[in-house]
Amino acid sequence: MKTKQISFWLAAVALVASMSSCSKKGGTTSIKPVIQPSHPIAAGNISGSIKGTLLTGSTYTVTADINVNKGDTLLAQPGAIIIVKNNSQFKIQGVFQSLGTQASPVSFNSDSNNPGTWGGFACDSAQEVTIKWTKILNTGGADNTGSARKTLVVDRPITVDIEDSWVENGRNDGLALFGGAKITILRNTIQSGGSNDGEAIDIKTGSTGKVAYNVIFSQAGTGIKLETDAVLTADLTNVDVYNNTIVACGWRRGAAAPGSGVSLGLSAKGNVYNNIIVNCYHGLEIFQSDGANNVNYGSNLFYSTADFFVDNTPLTMTPPGTAITVSLREDYYPAGALGVVQSTDIISTGTSTGDPMFKSFDGSFLNPNGAPNSNDFHLQAGSPAIGHGNTAYNADMGAYTSDGKGNLH
C-alpha cells in the first residue's frame, strides 16, 4: 500500500514538472503563471477615491481630483495613458507606483497639452512613491489662491524613488522633496519648467539620498536646490549631487533673485561632483547660511557660450526696457557666496575653452516656460568631460557617461 502511495506522489510531481516546463530543441522553456493585476481599473472616466491598477494599453480620463487613501495603492502599468481634465490633481495618502518601461512609458498629461493645466501629485502624506519610465507633462495648474502648483510634492520621511522619467513644462517646482524624505532621483529629464519661479529639484527639511545622472534644461529657478530650514534642526538635508547636466537655468526668475545650476543653503550638507553646468545665471552657489564645512565639491565643469548676456526681455522680473548685462564667467561661483574654484574643476575662460562638446546645443540662455528642447546633451568623442570626473562617482562628468550607467533618454 505504501509503495502505491509513493508511486502516486512521484507521478504527481512529474506531472507538475511537465506542466511548468517543456523541452524545446534541447533547452527548457519555463511557463510562468499569469498574475492578474490587483483591482484592475476599467478604461474611461475616473475620479474620486480609487485604488488598484491602471492597465497596460488603456486610456483614462481624470474628470475630478483623484484620492488614494491611506493603506490603498494606485499602480500604473507600462503604456497606461492618463489624460487629466478640469485642473484636477492626484492626492496621495497611500502608495503611488507608476511603473513604465523604456519601450512603453506611462503618460500623465492634460487634455489641452499646455503648461499649467492640471494639478500634479500632492503626496504630502503618502506612504511611498515610486515612479519609473513615466512622462509627467504640463502641470502647474493654479490652486484655490491662484498660485501655480508643483509637479510633485512629498513632505514626510518616506521612500521616494524616481528614475528614468520626464517632468516637462510645469509652472512651478518639478520635484519638491521635503520632510525627511529618503530619495533616489536618477536619470530623469526635467525641462522648461517654472513660469517666473520654481526649482527643477527642490530638496529641504532633512531629506537625504542621491540625485544623479539627471538632465535639467531651462528651469525658471535653480536646477538642484538643497536647504535645511530657516529654523535649524538636528535632521539636516544631506544629498549626493553628481553627474547631472544642467543647462540654461535661473533666468526667468530675473536679476532680483537669479537661479543657479546647483545651490546649497541653510546648513544643508552635500557632495557635489561631476556636474556639467552650462549657460546658467549662476553656477554652484553655496550660500553664507550654509557653512563652509557642510559641502564637499569639485570636478564640476562650468561653461558658457558667450562672455556676457544682456537681459532686456519681459520674461524676467526685471522691468521691460531695463537691460542688465550678466557676466557669465564671474558667476560660476558667485561673489559673496562660499564656493571657490577647485583645482579639479573645468572652468571656461572663453568660448573656445572648456566646451563640454555636446552633440548639439543651440546656445540658448533665456527661454519661455514650456519651450521645446531639440538639443542633444550627449558628449562627443574628445569632450573634456570624458575621463575627468571624480572616480568615486564616475570617471566622466555629466549625465551621459561612457560606462552606460548614465541617463538613457
DOVO-239522 format. One line per field, with one value per residue (C-alpha): residue number from 1; x, y, z; residue in three letters. Coordinates in nm, 3 decimals, always signed. Layout:
REM residues N
seq: NUM  ...
X: X  ...
Y: Y  ...
Z: Z  ...
type: ALA  ...
***
This chain:
REM residues 409
seq: 1  2  3  4  5  6  7  8  9  10  11  12  13  14  15  16  17  18  19  20  21  22  23  24  25  26  27  28  29  30  31  32  33  34  35  36  37  38  39  40  41  42  43  44  45  46  47  48  49  50  51  52  53  54  55  56  57  58  59  60  61  62  63  64  65  66  67  68  69  70  71  72  73  74  75  76  77  78  79  80  81  82  83  84  85  86  87  88  89  90  91  92  93  94  95  96  97  98  99  100  101  102  103  104  105  106  107  108  109  110  111  112  113  114  115  116  117  118  119  120  121  122  123  124  125  126  127  128  129  130  131  132  133  134  135  136  137  138  139  140  141  142  143  144  145  146  147  148  149  150  151  152  153  154  155  156  157  158  159  160  161  162  163  164  165  166  167  168  169  170  171  172  173  174  175  176  177  178  179  180  181  182  183  184  185  186  187  188  189  190  191  192  193  194  195  196  197  198  199  200  201  202  203  204  205  206  207  208  209  210  211  212  213  214  215  216  217  218  219  220  221  222  223  224  225  226  227  228  229  230  231  232  233  234  235  236  237  238  239  240  241  242  243  244  245  246  247  248  249  250  251  252  253  254  255  256  257  258  259  260  261  262  263  264  265  266  267  268  269  270  271  272  273  274  275  276  277  278  279  280  281  282  283  284  285  286  287  288  289  290  291  292  293  294  295  296  297  298  299  300  301  302  303  304  305  306  307  308  309  310  311  312  313  314  315  316  317  318  319  320  321  322  323  324  325  326  327  328  329  330  331  332  333  334  335  336  337  338  339  340  341  342  343  344  345  346  347  348  349  350  351  352  353  354  355  356  357  358  359  360  361  362  363  364  365  366  367  368  369  370  371  372  373  374  375  376  377  378  379  380  381  382  383  384  385  386  387  388  389  390  391  392  393  394  395  396  397  398  399  400  401  402  403  404  405  406  407  408  409
X: +0.000  +0.283  +0.457  +0.144  +0.116  +0.479  +0.432  +0.124  +0.306  +0.605  +0.369  +0.200  +0.534  +0.633  +0.303  +0.352  +0.708  +0.592  +0.325  +0.572  +0.838  +0.868  +1.157  +1.242  +1.534  +1.735  +1.651  +1.388  +1.128  +0.958  +0.589  +0.523  +0.175  -0.007  -0.057  -0.372  -0.346  -0.490  -0.819  -0.798  -0.947  -1.153  -1.056  -1.264  -1.351  -1.211  -1.240  -1.273  -1.125  -0.969  -0.726  -0.597  -0.422  -0.431  -0.388  -0.139  -0.272  -0.572  -0.660  -0.809  -0.965  -0.946  -1.254  -1.206  -0.948  -0.819  -0.773  -0.562  -0.649  -0.410  -0.350  -0.451  -0.226  -0.263  -0.036  +0.006  +0.126  +0.352  +0.174  -0.114  -0.227  -0.381  -0.541  -0.632  -0.916  -1.060  -0.729  -0.757  -0.492  -0.378  -0.389  -0.188  -0.217  -0.138  +0.110  +0.163  +0.354  +0.392  +0.597  +0.651  +0.929  +1.171  +0.968  +0.633  +0.630  +0.333  +0.195  +0.024  -0.082  -0.366  -0.631  -0.509  -0.137  -0.045  +0.173  -0.010  -0.329  -0.351  -0.253  +0.016  +0.073  +0.017  +0.199  +0.242  +0.106  +0.185  +0.326  +0.553  +0.617  +0.782  +0.792  +0.983  +0.977  +0.688  +0.608  +0.455  +0.373  +0.216  +0.145  +0.123  -0.247  -0.348  -0.463  -0.752  -0.528  -0.425  -0.072  +0.084  +0.109  +0.427  +0.452  +0.512  +0.533  +0.639  +0.659  +0.728  +1.004  +0.902  +1.086  +1.074  +1.224  +1.201  +1.402  +1.424  +1.123  +1.032  +0.896  +0.826  +0.656  +0.524  +0.478  +0.646  +0.885  +0.932  +1.014  +0.966  +1.102  +1.069  +1.017  +1.299  +1.211  +1.456  +1.517  +1.662  +1.638  +1.822  +1.846  +1.545  +1.487  +1.336  +1.289  +1.123  +0.956  +0.853  +0.687  +0.888  +0.984  +1.035  +1.324  +1.363  +1.455  +1.388  +1.507  +1.451  +1.397  +1.615  +1.565  +1.853  +1.968  +2.113  +2.040  +2.242  +2.253  +1.963  +1.933  +1.783  +1.714  +1.560  +1.422  +1.297  +1.487  +1.766  +1.835  +1.904  +1.846  +1.932  +1.827  +1.753  +1.516  +1.516  +1.485  +1.772  +1.701  +1.915  +1.794  +1.995  +1.933  +2.219  +2.230  +2.489  +2.453  +2.665  +2.682  +2.394  +2.383  +2.221  +2.169  +2.012  +1.862  +1.792  +1.695  +1.317  +1.331  +1.517  +1.809  +1.639  +1.673  +1.851  +1.875  +2.177  +2.280  +2.317  +2.268  +2.300  +2.191  +2.054  +2.302  +2.231  +2.501  +2.603  +2.867  +2.860  +3.078  +3.097  +2.816  +2.815  +2.665  +2.621  +2.464  +2.306  +2.269  +2.485  +2.687  +2.741  +2.619  +2.696  +2.518  +2.669  +2.384  +2.518  +2.859  +3.190  +3.230  +2.894  +2.968  +3.228  +3.260  +3.489  +3.534  +3.248  +3.252  +3.130  +3.081  +2.901  +2.860  +2.915  +3.111  +2.806  +2.430  +2.219  +1.883  +1.624  +1.319  +0.985  +1.029  +1.208  +1.106  +1.327  +1.105  +1.086  +1.333  +1.580  +1.877  +2.108  +2.439  +2.537  +2.899  +2.864  +3.213  +3.216  +2.912  +3.027  +3.096  +2.900  +3.069  +2.967  +2.897  +3.124  +3.212  +3.554  +3.709  +3.854  +4.168  +3.970  +3.706  +3.698  +3.636  +3.558  +3.777  +3.634  +3.410  +3.698  +3.792  +3.604  +3.336  +3.180  +3.119  +2.753  +2.636  +2.410  +2.324  +2.157  +2.346  +2.027  +2.012  +1.664  +1.370  +0.999  +0.815  +0.727  +0.995  +1.079  +1.417  +1.580  +1.930  +2.133  +2.345  +2.532  +2.906  +3.109  +3.432  +3.712  +3.495  +3.700  +3.425  +3.518  +3.770  +3.793  +3.534  +3.585  +3.606  +3.435  +3.121  +3.208  +3.513  +3.318  +3.129  +2.767  +2.455  +2.566  +2.862  +3.063  +3.014  +2.641  +2.534  +2.406  +2.088  +1.910  +1.697
Y: +0.000  +0.241  +0.162  +0.258  +0.589  +0.676  +0.598  +0.818  +1.119  +1.073  +1.073  +1.387  +1.566  +1.461  +1.591  +1.931  +1.948  +1.867  +2.139  +2.406  +2.338  +2.187  +2.070  +2.284  +2.180  +2.053  +2.353  +2.413  +2.689  +2.782  +2.862  +3.124  +3.166  +3.483  +3.708  +3.913  +4.281  +4.371  +4.557  +4.629  +4.968  +4.980  +5.234  +5.551  +5.834  +5.817  +6.046  +6.040  +5.773  +5.489  +5.204  +4.931  +4.908  +5.135  +4.882  +4.848  +4.994  +5.158  +5.528  +5.702  +6.048  +6.215  +6.435  +6.548  +6.507  +6.155  +6.041  +5.741  +5.679  +5.564  +5.191  +5.183  +5.155  +5.304  +5.139  +5.234  +4.959  +5.018  +5.203  +5.334  +5.677  +5.920  +6.241  +6.500  +6.749  +7.031  +7.124  +6.806  +6.673  +6.336  +6.343  +6.052  +5.936  +5.573  +5.421  +5.551  +5.344  +5.435  +5.156  +5.217  +5.068  +5.214  +5.064  +5.155  +5.457  +5.563  +5.906  +6.175  +6.490  +6.739  +6.728  +7.062  +6.967  +7.318  +7.422  +7.482  +7.292  +7.032  +6.997  +6.729  +6.498  +6.607  +6.332  +6.530  +6.245  +5.950  +5.620  +5.551  +5.698  +5.505  +5.648  +5.482  +5.547  +5.790  +6.115  +6.388  +6.687  +7.034  +7.051  +7.372  +7.441  +7.709  +7.621  +7.800  +8.100  +8.134  +8.002  +7.751  +7.404  +7.198  +6.886  +6.651  +6.730  +6.498  +6.626  +6.330  +6.072  +5.814  +5.635  +5.827  +5.659  +5.848  +5.707  +5.736  +5.969  +6.303  +6.611  +6.881  +7.219  +7.263  +7.613  +7.573  +7.327  +6.997  +6.766  +6.916  +6.670  +6.780  +6.647  +6.393  +6.202  +5.924  +6.000  +5.829  +6.061  +5.904  +5.952  +6.179  +6.465  +6.781  +7.068  +7.401  +7.431  +7.735  +8.049  +8.303  +8.085  +7.725  +7.483  +7.166  +6.962  +7.133  +6.940  +7.068  +6.990  +6.690  +6.492  +6.260  +6.048  +6.098  +6.299  +6.176  +6.145  +6.387  +6.629  +6.966  +7.226  +7.575  +7.586  +7.926  +7.895  +7.664  +7.323  +7.142  +7.324  +7.192  +7.360  +7.251  +7.509  +7.860  +7.704  +7.457  +7.107  +6.803  +6.645  +6.818  +6.781  +6.566  +6.468  +6.345  +6.554  +6.409  +6.361  +6.589  +6.804  +7.140  +7.392  +7.740  +7.761  +8.057  +8.324  +8.353  +8.444  +8.761  +8.959  +9.021  +8.653  +8.461  +8.084  +7.858  +7.526  +7.392  +7.581  +7.491  +7.693  +7.689  +7.428  +7.171  +6.911  +6.768  +6.618  +6.797  +6.634  +6.567  +6.802  +6.994  +7.343  +7.545  +7.888  +7.912  +8.252  +8.128  +7.807  +7.649  +7.877  +7.787  +8.049  +8.205  +8.050  +7.706  +7.692  +7.618  +7.272  +7.133  +7.090  +6.884  +6.970  +6.953  +6.802  +7.013  +7.165  +7.524  +7.667  +7.948  +8.006  +8.383  +8.611  +8.825  +8.802  +9.115  +9.057  +9.306  +9.089  +9.085  +8.714  +8.806  +9.011  +9.294  +9.582  +9.569  +9.806  +9.786  +9.595  +9.407  +9.275  +8.949  +8.839  +8.464  +8.356  +8.573  +8.385  +8.024  +8.070  +8.390  +8.669  +8.688  +8.315  +8.049  +7.848  +7.882  +7.729  +7.384  +7.254  +6.961  +7.184  +7.256  +7.630  +7.808  +8.111  +8.180  +8.026  +7.816  +7.664  +7.430  +7.347  +7.015  +6.937  +6.843  +6.662  +6.960  +7.277  +7.595  +7.809  +7.942  +8.119  +8.257  +8.050  +8.073  +7.828  +7.523  +7.588  +7.285  +7.123  +6.994  +6.983  +6.666  +6.679  +6.356  +6.416  +6.397  +6.199  +6.419  +6.607  +6.732  +6.591  +6.235  +6.083  +6.387  +6.302  +6.212  +5.834  +5.786  +5.872  +5.822  +5.861  +6.105  +6.427  +6.493  +6.281  +6.081  +5.865  +5.622  +5.335  +5.307  +5.398  +5.740  +5.888  +5.663  +5.930
Z: +0.000  +0.094  -0.234  -0.430  -0.239  -0.310  -0.679  -0.688  -0.540  -0.770  -1.067  -0.941  -0.903  -1.255  -1.393  -1.227  -1.361  -1.712  -1.692  -1.574  -1.839  -2.182  -2.392  -2.692  -2.916  -2.625  -2.398  -2.136  -2.157  -1.831  -1.841  -1.575  -1.433  -1.539  -1.237  -1.269  -1.167  -0.830  -0.860  -1.234  -1.320  -1.638  -1.904  -1.926  -1.688  -1.333  -1.029  -0.652  -0.425  -0.620  -0.572  -0.797  -1.132  -1.436  -1.711  -1.994  -2.319  -2.151  -2.161  -1.858  -1.836  -1.496  -1.462  -1.099  -0.821  -0.757  -0.395  -0.297  +0.067  +0.337  +0.309  -0.059  -0.366  -0.711  -0.967  -1.334  -1.568  -1.873  -2.150  -1.942  -2.066  -1.819  -1.951  -1.687  -1.727  -1.516  -1.347  -1.141  -0.904  -0.766  -0.385  -0.248  +0.113  +0.037  -0.210  -0.562  -0.819  -1.187  -1.343  -1.712  -1.921  -2.172  -2.456  -2.304  -2.069  -1.863  -1.961  -1.749  -1.936  -1.953  -2.220  -2.361  -2.366  -2.245  -1.948  -1.621  -1.696  -1.417  -1.055  -1.046  -0.749  -0.389  -0.199  +0.124  +0.334  +0.107  +0.233  -0.066  -0.411  -0.695  -1.048  -1.333  -1.708  -1.676  -1.860  -1.643  -1.861  -1.826  -1.453  -1.250  -1.265  -1.014  -0.662  -0.491  -0.418  -0.781  -0.723  -0.960  -0.806  -0.803  -1.018  -0.725  -0.353  -0.073  +0.285  +0.513  +0.578  +0.319  +0.039  -0.290  -0.596  -0.927  -1.217  -1.597  -1.616  -1.776  -1.598  -1.854  -1.888  -1.534  -1.394  -1.055  -0.886  -1.063  -0.771  -0.422  -0.165  +0.195  +0.546  +0.569  +0.253  +0.158  -0.207  -0.513  -0.815  -1.109  -1.489  -1.531  -1.776  -1.623  -1.863  -1.941  -1.600  -1.400  -1.531  -1.331  -1.035  -0.934  -0.898  -1.101  -0.792  -0.458  -0.150  +0.205  +0.574  +0.639  +0.320  +0.230  -0.063  -0.409  -0.723  -1.019  -1.400  -1.448  -1.741  -1.641  -1.909  -1.892  -1.538  -1.415  -1.088  -0.975  -1.123  -0.794  -0.466  -0.119  +0.207  +0.560  +0.708  +0.840  +1.186  +1.214  +1.338  +1.411  +1.088  +0.816  +0.447  +0.316  -0.051  -0.303  -0.622  -0.900  -1.276  -1.365  -1.681  -1.605  -1.886  -1.920  -1.570  -1.342  -1.594  -1.575  -1.207  -1.301  -1.164  -0.827  -0.732  -1.008  -1.003  -1.019  -1.159  -0.804  -0.477  -0.111  +0.192  +0.546  +0.674  +0.403  +0.354  +0.022  -0.203  -0.539  -0.806  -1.180  -1.281  -1.612  -1.571  -1.891  -1.957  -1.611  -1.442  -1.153  -1.144  -0.800  -0.521  -0.160  +0.048  +0.359  +0.556  +0.474  +0.640  +0.472  +0.621  +0.509  +0.139  -0.045  -0.412  -0.714  -1.060  -1.198  -1.547  -1.599  -1.946  -2.123  -2.494  -2.453  -2.221  -2.140  -2.163  -2.192  -2.028  -2.152  -2.208  -2.024  -1.946  -1.622  -1.323  -1.449  -1.574  -1.955  -2.115  -1.825  -1.960  -1.725  -1.850  -1.684  -1.686  -1.707  -1.610  -1.298  -1.170  -1.192  -0.820  -0.737  -0.545  -0.180  -0.157  -0.005  -0.315  -0.476  -0.787  -0.724  -0.891  -1.030  -1.194  -1.565  -1.596  -1.920  -1.980  -2.325  -2.585  -2.715  -2.378  -2.150  -2.408  -2.299  -2.668  -2.661  -2.973  -3.040  -2.848  -2.969  -2.716  -2.554  -2.220  -2.160  -2.290  -2.213  -1.990  -2.199  -2.461  -2.675  -2.637  -2.954  -2.804  -2.761  -2.445  -2.509  -2.531  -2.848  -2.857  -2.729  -2.477  -2.179  -1.955  -2.052  -1.815  -1.588  -1.324  -0.962  -0.987  -0.651  -0.852  -1.220  -1.441  -1.660  -1.593  -1.681  -1.717  -2.022  -1.927  -2.133  -1.887  -1.964  -1.609  -1.707  -1.849  -2.102  -2.273
type: MET  LYS  THR  LYS  GLN  ILE  SER  PHE  TRP  LEU  ALA  ALA  VAL  ALA  LEU  VAL  ALA  SER  MET  SER  SER  CYS  SER  LYS  LYS  GLY  GLY  THR  THR  SER  ILE  LYS  PRO  VAL  ILE  GLN  PRO  SER  HIS  PRO  ILE  ALA  ALA  GLY  ASN  ILE  SER  GLY  SER  ILE  LYS  GLY  THR  LEU  LEU  THR  GLY  SER  THR  TYR  THR  VAL  THR  ALA  ASP  ILE  ASN  VAL  ASN  LYS  GLY  ASP  THR  LEU  LEU  ALA  GLN  PRO  GLY  ALA  ILE  ILE  ILE  VAL  LYS  ASN  ASN  SER  GLN  PHE  LYS  ILE  GLN  GLY  VAL  PHE  GLN  SER  LEU  GLY  THR  GLN  ALA  SER  PRO  VAL  SER  PHE  ASN  SER  ASP  SER  ASN  ASN  PRO  GLY  THR  TRP  GLY  GLY  PHE  ALA  CYS  ASP  SER  ALA  GLN  GLU  VAL  THR  ILE  LYS  TRP  THR  LYS  ILE  LEU  ASN  THR  GLY  GLY  ALA  ASP  ASN  THR  GLY  SER  ALA  ARG  LYS  THR  LEU  VAL  VAL  ASP  ARG  PRO  ILE  THR  VAL  ASP  ILE  GLU  ASP  SER  TRP  VAL  GLU  ASN  GLY  ARG  ASN  ASP  GLY  LEU  ALA  LEU  PHE  GLY  GLY  ALA  LYS  ILE  THR  ILE  LEU  ARG  ASN  THR  ILE  GLN  SER  GLY  GLY  SER  ASN  ASP  GLY  GLU  ALA  ILE  ASP  ILE  LYS  THR  GLY  SER  THR  GLY  LYS  VAL  ALA  TYR  ASN  VAL  ILE  PHE  SER  GLN  ALA  GLY  THR  GLY  ILE  LYS  LEU  GLU  THR  ASP  ALA  VAL  LEU  THR  ALA  ASP  LEU  THR  ASN  VAL  ASP  VAL  TYR  ASN  ASN  THR  ILE  VAL  ALA  CYS  GLY  TRP  ARG  ARG  GLY  ALA  ALA  ALA  PRO  GLY  SER  GLY  VAL  SER  LEU  GLY  LEU  SER  ALA  LYS  GLY  ASN  VAL  TYR  ASN  ASN  ILE  ILE  VAL  ASN  CYS  TYR  HIS  GLY  LEU  GLU  ILE  PHE  GLN  SER  ASP  GLY  ALA  ASN  ASN  VAL  ASN  TYR  GLY  SER  ASN  LEU  PHE  TYR  SER  THR  ALA  ASP  PHE  PHE  VAL  ASP  ASN  THR  PRO  LEU  THR  MET  THR  PRO  PRO  GLY  THR  ALA  ILE  THR  VAL  SER  LEU  ARG  GLU  ASP  TYR  TYR  PRO  ALA  GLY  ALA  LEU  GLY  VAL  VAL  GLN  SER  THR  ASP  ILE  ILE  SER  THR  GLY  THR  SER  THR  GLY  ASP  PRO  MET  PHE  LYS  SER  PHE  ASP  GLY  SER  PHE  LEU  ASN  PRO  ASN  GLY  ALA  PRO  ASN  SER  ASN  ASP  PHE  HIS  LEU  GLN  ALA  GLY  SER  PRO  ALA  ILE  GLY  HIS  GLY  ASN  THR  ALA  TYR  ASN  ALA  ASP  MET  GLY  ALA  TYR  THR  SER  ASP  GLY  LYS  GLY  ASN  LEU  HIS
***
